[in-house]
Amino acid sequence: METALYLIPVTLGDTEYARVFPAYNRNIVVQIRHFIVENVRSARRFLKKMEPMISIDDLTFYELNKHTAPEQVSGYLKPLEQGCSVGVISEAGCPAVADPGADVVAIAQRKHYKVVPLVGPSSILLSVMASGFNGQSFAFHGYLPIDQQERANTIKRLEGRIYTECQTQLFIETPYRNNRLVEELIRICRPSTKLCIASNITCEDEYICTRPIKEWSGCLPDLNKKPTIFLIYK
């Protein structure tokens, strides 16, 4: 295996590993001994799910999240200097996409280390694929502002872009506030604007549905505490 920084996708929920990952991923991951992770406990759980025989105690984990000091991040790549590969694992989906792993990748690129993204599920791409919206021009905005007025203004601005630029707009919310966000979208957006709700993608209870805003009233799914991505388009 070539020495590199490997970006390792994880499942988007409680999904069978074989359903969403090629065997190649496992063959690579079992050879890595150093991992940069968003959460050590969930990373250990994912690795055990992928390969039950893996010896977790033989692995080294470096935690990377919003509390990690910038000076620590560069040190996490030291194994690469010694010819040892390093893996990056986020909490869900693809690392370095709306994820602190991007900081590590940026350092690796500056130092000219080889970076290898492995294939895996991305809620952004999967939701665009299933929405029926413009897949040639789209923008992911992450979390919307918490302040109610600022959030309303942001929604109006993003809605404007779907009409002026023909660009699909994607965003997410903290799972326990999903239902409130949908209600706001119904109240703020034009009745003809289309809303796609994509929840628990790749899981058994996956829900992906596209309707005009005016048709969502009275038939909203319960999205409380379910990882969900929202898309709007004209």
C-alpha positions in Angstrom: 0.0 0.0 0.0 1.3 3.4 -0.9 2.0 5.8 2.0 -0.7 8.5 2.0 -3.3 10.3 3.9 -6.4 8.2 3.3 -9.8 9.9 3.6 -12.1 7.2 4.9 -15.9 7.6 4.6 -18.2 6.1 7.2 -21.9 5.1 7.1 -24.5 7.9 7.3 -26.4 5.8 9.9 -27.0 2.3 11.1 -26.3 0.8 7.7 -24.6 -2.5 6.7 -21.0 -1.8 5.8 -21.1 -3.9 2.7 -24.1 -2.0 1.3 -22.3 1.3 0.9 -18.5 0.5 0.7 -16.4 -1.4 -1.8 -14.2 -4.2 -0.5 -11.2 -2.1 -1.5 -11.8 0.3 1.4 -11.5 -2.5 4.0 -8.3 -3.7 2.4 -6.8 -0.3 2.8 -8.1 0.5 6.2 -6.9 -2.7 7.9 -3.3 -1.7 7.0 -3.5 1.7 8.7 -2.3 2.1 12.2 -2.8 5.9 12.7 -6.1 7.6 12.5 -7.2 11.2 12.8 -10.8 11.1 14.0 -13.6 13.5 15.0 -14.6 11.2 17.9 -12.5 8.3 19.2 -15.4 6.2 20.5 -17.4 6.3 17.3 -14.3 5.8 15.2 -13.5 2.6 17.1 -17.0 1.4 16.7 -16.9 2.0 13.0 -13.6 0.1 12.6 -14.9 -2.9 14.6 -18.1 -2.9 12.4 -16.0 -2.9 9.3 -13.6 -5.6 10.5 -14.5 -7.4 13.7 -11.0 -9.0 14.0 -9.2 -5.7 14.0 -7.1 -5.0 17.1 -8.2 -1.6 18.3 -5.5 -1.5 21.0 -2.8 -1.6 18.3 -4.1 1.6 16.8 -3.3 5.2 17.5 -6.0 7.8 17.5 -5.6 11.6 17.2 -8.8 13.5 18.0 -9.7 16.4 15.7 -12.7 18.7 16.4 -13.6 22.3 17.0 -11.6 22.2 20.3 -8.4 21.0 18.7 -5.6 23.6 18.8 -4.2 24.5 15.4 -0.7 23.6 16.4 -1.7 20.1 17.2 -3.1 19.4 13.8 0.2 19.5 11.9 1.7 17.0 14.4 -1.0 14.5 13.6 0.7 14.0 10.2 4.1 13.0 11.6 3.6 9.3 10.9 3.7 10.2 7.2 7.2 11.5 7.6 8.2 8.0 8.8 6.5 6.2 5.9 3.3 5.3 7.8 -0.1 5.9 6.3 -2.7 8.0 8.2 -6.5 7.7 7.9 -9.0 10.4 8.5 -12.5 9.4 9.8 -15.3 11.8 10.5 -18.6 11.2 12.3 -20.7 10.5 9.2 -20.2 10.4 5.5 -17.1 11.7 3.7 -14.3 13.4 5.7 -13.2 16.9 4.9 -16.7 17.8 3.5 -18.4 20.2 6.0 -16.0 18.6 8.4 -12.8 19.6 10.4 -10.8 17.0 8.5 -10.4 19.7 5.8 -7.8 21.4 7.9 -5.6 18.2 8.0 -6.0 17.8 4.2 -4.9 21.4 3.6 -1.7 20.8 5.6 -1.0 17.5 3.8 -1.4 19.3 0.5 1.0 22.1 1.5 3.6 19.5 2.6 3.1 17.6 -0.7 1.9 14.3 1.0 -0.2 12.1 -1.2 -3.9 12.4 -0.4 -6.3 9.6 -1.3 -10.1 9.9 -1.0 -11.8 6.6 -0.7 -15.3 5.9 -2.1 -18.3 6.2 0.2 -21.7 7.8 0.8 -22.1 11.5 0.7 -25.5 12.9 1.8 -24.9 16.0 -0.4 -24.4 14.0 -3.6 -27.0 11.4 -2.9 -29.7 13.9 -2.1 -28.9 15.9 -5.2 -29.1 12.7 -7.3 -32.5 11.8 -5.8 -34.1 15.3 -5.7 -34.7 15.9 -9.4 -33.0 19.3 -9.0 -30.2 20.9 -11.0 -27.1 18.6 -10.5 -24.8 20.7 -12.6 -25.0 23.8 -10.4 -25.6 23.4 -6.7 -24.3 24.9 -3.4 -24.1 23.4 0.1 -24.4 25.9 2.9 -24.1 23.8 6.0 -26.1 25.0 9.0 -28.3 28.0 8.7 -28.0 30.8 11.2 -29.6 30.2 14.6 -31.1 33.7 15.0 -34.6 33.6 13.7 -34.5 36.8 11.7 -31.1 36.1 10.3 -32.2 32.6 9.3 -35.3 33.9 7.6 -33.2 36.4 5.7 -30.8 33.6 4.7 -33.6 31.4 3.4 -35.0 34.3 1.3 -31.5 35.0 -0.1 -30.9 31.3 -1.0 -34.4 31.1 -2.5 -33.5 34.1 -4.7 -30.5 32.3 -6.1 -32.5 29.4 -7.3 -34.5 31.8 -9.5 -31.7 34.1 -10.6 -28.9 31.5 -11.0 -30.9 28.3 -11.5 -28.7 26.8 -8.7 -29.9 24.1 -6.3 -29.5 25.2 -2.7 -28.7 22.7 0.1 -28.5 23.1 3.9 -28.8 21.2 7.1 -30.0 21.8 10.6 -29.3 20.3 14.1 -31.6 17.2 14.0 -33.8 18.2 17.0 -34.6 21.4 15.2 -35.5 19.8 11.8 -39.3 20.1 12.2 -39.1 23.8 13.1 -36.9 24.5 10.0 -39.4 22.8 7.7 -42.2 24.9 9.2 -40.1 28.0 8.5 -39.4 27.0 5.0 -43.2 26.6 4.3 -43.9 30.0 5.9 -41.1 31.9 4.1 -40.6 30.3 0.7 -42.8 30.9 -2.4 -45.6 28.3 -2.8 -44.2 27.2 -6.1 -40.6 26.7 -4.8 -39.8 23.0 -4.6 -38.5 21.5 -1.4 -36.7 18.1 -1.2 -36.4 16.5 2.2 -33.8 13.7 2.4 -33.6 12.0 5.7 -31.6 9.0 7.0 -30.1 8.4 3.6 -29.0 4.8 3.0 -30.7 3.6 6.2 -33.7 1.3 6.4 -36.1 4.2 7.1 -34.6 6.4 4.3 -37.0 9.1 3.3 -36.5 11.3 0.2 -39.3 13.3 -1.2 -39.7 16.4 -3.5 -42.8 18.6 -3.5 -43.7 22.2 -4.1 -43.8 24.2 -0.8 -47.6 24.5 -1.1 -48.0 20.7 -1.1 -46.0 20.1 2.1 -48.5 21.5 4.5 -50.4 18.8 6.3 -48.1 15.9 5.2 -44.8 16.6 6.8 -42.8 13.6 8.1 -41.5 13.6 11.7 -37.8 14.5 11.2 -37.0 15.0 14.9 -33.5 13.8 15.7 -33.1 12.3 12.2 -30.1 13.4 10.1 -31.7 15.3 7.3 -30.6 17.5 4.4 -32.8 20.0 2.8 -32.8 21.2 -0.9 -34.7 23.9 -2.6 -35.1 24.6 -6.3 -37.5 26.2 -8.7 
